[in-house]
Amino acid sequence: MRVLFYYRGIENLGVGYLMSMLRHHGHEIDLIFDPGLDDNLFLKAPQLAWLNRHEALLERAVAFRPDLIAMGSLTNLWPFCSKMAEKLKQRIGAPIIVGGHHAQAIPDYILEKPHVDMVCIGEGETALLELVRRMERGEDCTTIPTIWVKKKRRRPSHRDGELENDLDQFPFPEKQLWWEYGCFKDNLEIFTGRGCPFKCTFCNIHYQREIFKGRATSSASGRSRT
């Protein structure tokens, strides 16, 4: 299967893990990355708009001929992600799945968009791999834990999407595709574990504790990788 990823802003380790997971299992991946230097809804610098290469990204996407398009988004970046999803749907027509904190918080809102077919409401490595496998075999994709499909929405329960405690089962996140876009000139992200011990109400960790409450290991427990 050929899976195209999209992200805007800076390198995202979550997307990196998803890409490496699929590549590790023999699938082809590519990335279209939009730095969005001119606007992130918090800071606006219209004088940098000339750096945008949206048409070139779309041409690369079309040339890749993806079977699935996977998009990640924070809340402040969703307007840009949504516009790109619309353009990708028009040009390619492949199914589009959206993940990340924004989709996890309000999946119904994301699925209302006509150009979005699925959302992932939990950790994505195992779920996305299973989705790609089922698509490849032409099997039903509506029963995969943590994935909501537009035609058959399922409310999350304590049985959906158990968390993987052994992070050594995941390959290290993809770096090469980010490097090709110049992401490491002044910034390199490395995580040694997942989760956070705090409960700040202004942060996504607050609602994640509710979503994952009762699981074998909370996403906020600080799982580590050796």
PLY file of the C-alpha trace (Angstrom):
ply
format ascii 1.0
element vertex 226
property float x
property float y
property float z
element edge 225
property int vertex1
property int vertex2
end_header
0.00 0.00 0.00
1.05 3.58 -0.68
0.33 6.02 2.16
0.86 9.76 1.89
1.31 11.85 5.04
0.68 15.55 5.47
1.75 17.88 8.26
2.19 21.61 8.74
4.46 23.46 11.16
7.52 21.59 12.39
8.66 17.98 12.54
6.08 15.85 14.36
7.29 12.72 16.13
3.82 11.17 16.14
3.70 11.32 12.36
7.29 10.07 12.28
6.34 6.97 14.26
3.40 6.27 11.96
5.56 6.55 8.85
8.28 4.28 10.21
5.72 1.72 11.39
4.25 1.38 7.90
7.65 1.34 6.18
8.89 -1.30 8.63
6.02 -3.56 7.52
6.70 -3.15 3.82
4.39 -0.30 2.82
5.47 2.72 0.77
5.27 6.15 2.37
5.79 9.76 1.38
5.37 13.12 3.10
4.17 16.53 1.99
5.28 19.05 4.58
4.13 22.65 4.76
6.22 24.81 7.15
3.50 27.48 7.16
5.92 30.23 8.10
3.47 32.96 7.18
0.60 31.98 9.48
-0.17 29.53 12.29
-3.23 31.46 13.60
-1.12 32.68 16.54
1.62 34.50 14.67
1.11 35.99 11.22
3.94 37.01 8.90
2.38 37.64 5.48
5.72 38.79 4.10
6.80 35.12 4.23
3.88 33.85 2.16
6.14 33.68 -0.91
7.88 30.71 0.74
4.73 28.59 0.47
4.91 25.88 -2.16
1.40 24.46 -1.95
1.11 23.67 -5.65
4.42 21.82 -5.61
3.22 19.77 -2.62
0.04 18.87 -4.47
2.02 17.84 -7.54
4.20 15.59 -5.39
1.09 14.09 -3.81
-0.50 13.32 -7.17
2.74 11.80 -8.51
2.95 9.46 -5.50
-0.49 7.97 -6.30
-1.44 7.17 -2.69
-4.00 4.56 -1.67
-4.54 6.42 1.63
-3.83 9.95 2.86
-3.02 10.39 6.57
-3.09 13.87 8.06
-2.17 15.06 11.54
-3.23 18.37 13.05
-3.16 20.48 16.16
-6.17 22.71 16.81
-4.50 25.91 15.61
-3.42 24.19 12.39
-6.73 22.53 11.55
-7.99 25.28 9.18
-4.91 24.80 7.01
-5.08 21.00 7.25
-8.76 21.06 6.27
-8.07 23.17 3.18
-5.28 20.84 2.10
-7.53 17.81 2.68
-10.12 19.36 0.38
-7.56 19.93 -2.37
-6.12 16.42 -2.00
-9.59 14.88 -2.19
-10.33 16.83 -5.36
-7.08 15.90 -7.08
-6.55 12.34 -5.88
-9.81 11.06 -4.40
-8.08 8.63 -2.02
-9.56 8.04 1.47
-8.38 10.59 4.04
-7.83 9.85 7.72
-7.11 12.60 10.27
-5.38 12.06 13.60
-3.71 14.11 16.26
-4.95 16.06 19.26
-7.67 17.99 17.43
-9.26 14.87 15.94
-8.96 13.07 19.25
-10.76 15.85 21.09
-13.65 16.44 18.65
-13.88 13.56 16.15
-17.53 14.27 15.25
-16.62 17.79 14.14
-13.78 16.51 11.95
-15.98 13.84 10.35
-18.53 16.47 9.35
-16.08 17.67 6.72
-17.04 16.11 3.36
-13.39 15.50 2.45
-12.57 13.50 5.62
-13.41 9.79 5.67
-11.95 8.60 8.99
-10.46 9.86 12.24
-8.16 8.21 14.75
-9.07 8.91 18.36
-6.18 7.13 20.06
-2.61 6.06 19.48
-2.14 5.40 15.81
0.76 3.03 15.18
-1.12 -0.25 15.53
-4.46 1.15 14.35
-3.09 2.66 11.14
-1.13 -0.47 10.32
-4.29 -2.57 10.75
-6.26 -0.12 8.60
-3.72 -0.37 5.78
-3.68 -4.15 6.02
-7.46 -4.36 5.79
-7.61 -1.91 2.89
-5.01 -3.96 1.06
-7.10 -7.12 1.51
-10.40 -5.37 0.78
-11.76 -6.14 4.26
-14.13 -4.23 6.56
-12.39 -1.24 8.16
-15.21 -0.14 10.48
-14.28 -2.34 13.46
-10.69 -1.20 14.07
-10.23 0.10 17.62
-9.63 3.87 17.88
-10.68 4.52 14.27
-14.03 6.11 13.46
-15.31 5.67 9.93
-17.80 8.21 8.57
-20.31 5.58 7.48
-20.25 3.83 10.86
-19.22 5.91 13.85
-18.40 4.08 17.05
-18.21 5.79 20.40
-15.01 5.03 22.31
-15.17 2.64 25.24
-12.71 1.14 27.66
-12.29 -1.76 25.23
-11.19 0.45 22.34
-7.54 0.92 21.57
-5.57 -0.53 24.44
-2.27 1.28 24.88
0.98 -0.43 23.94
3.22 -0.48 27.00
6.28 -1.94 25.29
7.40 0.94 23.10
10.38 -1.09 21.91
7.93 -2.85 19.59
7.79 0.34 17.52
10.59 1.27 15.11
12.28 4.59 15.68
10.48 7.53 14.03
11.16 8.42 10.41
13.68 11.25 10.02
14.79 11.17 6.40
11.63 12.66 4.89
11.64 15.52 7.41
15.31 16.19 6.67
14.54 16.50 2.96
12.28 19.44 3.81
14.98 21.14 5.88
13.33 20.53 9.25
16.58 19.99 11.13
18.36 23.23 10.35
17.53 24.71 13.75
15.33 22.12 15.45
15.56 18.40 16.21
12.96 16.65 18.33
13.79 13.61 20.47
11.48 11.99 23.03
12.68 9.39 25.53
9.19 8.49 26.74
5.48 9.11 26.30
3.10 10.83 28.62
3.12 13.55 31.25
2.77 13.37 35.05
0.87 16.68 35.27
-2.82 17.53 34.87
-2.86 21.03 33.40
-6.42 21.88 32.36
-5.27 24.11 29.48
-3.41 21.19 27.88
-4.58 18.21 25.82
-3.32 15.89 28.56
-6.37 16.88 30.61
-8.93 15.32 28.26
-6.59 12.47 27.32
-6.69 11.30 30.92
-10.46 11.00 30.60
-10.33 9.25 27.22
-7.81 6.67 28.42
-9.17 6.31 31.95
-9.27 2.70 33.07
-6.77 1.42 30.52
-3.94 -0.86 31.52
-1.58 2.09 31.33
-2.66 5.72 31.11
-1.27 7.80 28.27
-0.26 10.25 30.96
1.78 7.78 32.98
5.10 8.54 31.33
5.83 5.27 29.53
9.47 5.10 28.58
11.57 3.51 25.87
14.89 1.85 26.52
0 1
1 2
2 3
3 4
4 5
5 6
6 7
7 8
8 9
9 10
10 11
11 12
12 13
13 14
14 15
15 16
16 17
17 18
18 19
19 20
20 21
21 22
22 23
23 24
24 25
25 26
26 27
27 28
28 29
29 30
30 31
31 32
32 33
33 34
34 35
35 36
36 37
37 38
38 39
39 40
40 41
41 42
42 43
43 44
44 45
45 46
46 47
47 48
48 49
49 50
50 51
51 52
52 53
53 54
54 55
55 56
56 57
57 58
58 59
59 60
60 61
61 62
62 63
63 64
64 65
65 66
66 67
67 68
68 69
69 70
70 71
71 72
72 73
73 74
74 75
75 76
76 77
77 78
78 79
79 80
80 81
81 82
82 83
83 84
84 85
85 86
86 87
87 88
88 89
89 90
90 91
91 92
92 93
93 94
94 95
95 96
96 97
97 98
98 99
99 100
100 101
101 102
102 103
103 104
104 105
105 106
106 107
107 108
108 109
109 110
110 111
111 112
112 113
113 114
114 115
115 116
116 117
117 118
118 119
119 120
120 121
121 122
122 123
123 124
124 125
125 126
126 127
127 128
128 129
129 130
130 131
131 132
132 133
133 134
134 135
135 136
136 137
137 138
138 139
139 140
140 141
141 142
142 143
143 144
144 145
145 146
146 147
147 148
148 149
149 150
150 151
151 152
152 153
153 154
154 155
155 156
156 157
157 158
158 159
159 160
160 161
161 162
162 163
163 164
164 165
165 166
166 167
167 168
168 169
169 170
170 171
171 172
172 173
173 174
174 175
175 176
176 177
177 178
178 179
179 180
180 181
181 182
182 183
183 184
184 185
185 186
186 187
187 188
188 189
189 190
190 191
191 192
192 193
193 194
194 195
195 196
196 197
197 198
198 199
199 200
200 201
201 202
202 203
203 204
204 205
205 206
206 207
207 208
208 209
209 210
210 211
211 212
212 213
213 214
214 215
215 216
216 217
217 218
218 219
219 220
220 221
221 222
222 223
223 224
224 225
